[in-house]
Amino acid sequence: MRVRIDFHPMFEKSMLDRDKAVTTRLREKGLPGDVFEAFGKWFVIEYTEELLLERVANSYWADEGCASRKHFIQVWTKRTGHKFCEKQMVYLHRFRMLGDGVKFRGNDFWGGGMQTCLECGAA
C-alpha cells in the first residue's frame, strides 16, 4: 500500500545517498511492504518496530542520518516539538530505496511495464 511519510529537506542527501535508512515516529506510518515517495524516489518499508526512544538514540542515530547521539536528540526535539524522553515508546521504520526503473501504480510495482516482485526483484 502507498503511504505518506514526510521528511525534512535536511534529509534529502542522506536518503538519496542511502545513509539514512530509518525514521522514528510517534505513530506507525506504514507496515512492511508499504511504499512511500520522498525527494522524487520510491522507498519500501522493510520492517517496523515499537521501541524506546532511548534505544533509537543509542543504537540507530547513524541510520537516522545523524552525526551522533547528541545530534539525533537535537533533531528529534526540533522536528517533533517534544521534549526528549528516553522512556517514550516510538515506532522505528526501516526502509530502502527502490531502483530507478520501478514505478508505483495502484498497489503494485511496475518496472519497464512489467510487474516486479518486491521479494526477489524478478519481473
C-alpha positions in Angstrom: 0.0 0.0 0.0 1.2 3.5 -0.7 1.6 5.6 2.5 2.7 9.1 3.2 5.8 9.9 5.2 7.1 13.4 5.2 10.8 14.2 5.5 12.5 17.5 6.3 14.7 18.7 3.3 17.8 18.3 5.6 17.5 14.5 5.0 17.4 14.6 1.2 21.1 14.0 0.6 21.4 11.3 3.3 18.3 9.4 2.0 19.4 9.6 -1.7 22.9 8.5 -0.7 21.3 5.6 1.3 22.9 6.8 4.5 19.5 7.4 6.2 17.7 4.1 6.4 15.3 4.5 9.3 12.8 7.1 10.5 11.4 7.2 14.0 7.9 8.4 14.6 5.4 8.8 17.4 2.9 6.7 15.3 3.3 3.8 13.0 3.3 5.3 9.5 3.2 2.1 7.5 3.8 -1.7 7.5 6.4 -3.9 5.9 5.9 -3.8 2.1 4.3 -0.4 2.1 5.8 2.2 -0.2 6.3 6.0 0.0 7.8 8.7 -2.2 10.4 11.1 -0.9 12.6 13.5 -2.9 11.5 12.0 -6.2 12.4 8.4 -5.3 10.3 5.4 -4.1 11.1 3.7 -0.9 9.8 0.5 0.7 9.3 -0.1 4.4 11.2 -3.3 5.3 10.1 -3.5 8.9 8.7 -1.5 11.8 9.4 -1.9 15.5 8.0 -0.3 18.6 10.8 0.5 21.0 12.1 3.0 23.5 13.3 6.4 22.2 16.4 5.7 24.3 17.3 2.7 22.2 16.9 4.7 19.0 19.2 7.4 20.3 21.8 4.8 21.5 21.7 2.4 18.6 20.1 3.9 15.5 21.3 7.5 15.4 23.6 6.9 12.4 20.8 5.0 10.5 18.7 8.1 11.2 21.1 10.2 9.2 22.5 11.9 12.2 26.2 12.6 13.1 25.9 11.5 16.8 23.5 10.5 19.6 23.5 14.1 20.7 22.7 15.3 17.1 19.8 12.8 16.9 18.4 14.2 20.2 18.7 17.7 18.9 16.9 16.8 15.6 14.2 14.8 17.5 13.4 17.8 19.8 13.4 20.3 17.0 11.4 18.2 14.5 8.8 16.9 16.9 8.4 19.8 19.2 8.5 17.3 22.1 11.0 17.0 24.9 13.3 14.1 24.5 12.1 11.4 26.9 14.2 8.2 26.9 11.2 6.1 28.0 8.9 7.4 25.2 7.6 4.5 23.1 8.1 5.2 19.4 8.0 3.4 16.0 11.2 2.8 14.1 10.6 2.2 10.4 13.5 0.7 8.4 13.3 1.4 4.7 15.3 1.1 1.5 15.2 3.0 -1.8 13.9 1.1 -4.8 15.6 1.1 -8.2 15.1 3.9 -10.7 13.1 1.7 -13.1 10.4 0.9 -10.5 7.2 3.0 -10.7 4.2 2.7 -8.4 0.8 2.2 -9.9 -2.1 1.4 -7.5 -0.8 -1.2 -5.1 1.7 -2.8 -7.4 5.2 -2.0 -8.5 6.0 -1.9 -12.2 9.4 -1.8 -13.8 9.6 -1.1 -17.5 5.9 -2.1 -18.0 6.3 -5.4 -16.2 5.2 -6.3 -12.7 8.2 -6.5 -10.3 8.2 -8.8 -7.3 9.2 -6.9 -4.1 10.7 -10.0 -2.5 13.1 -11.2 -5.2 13.0 -8.3 -7.7 12.1 -10.6 -10.6 10.0 -9.1 -13.3 
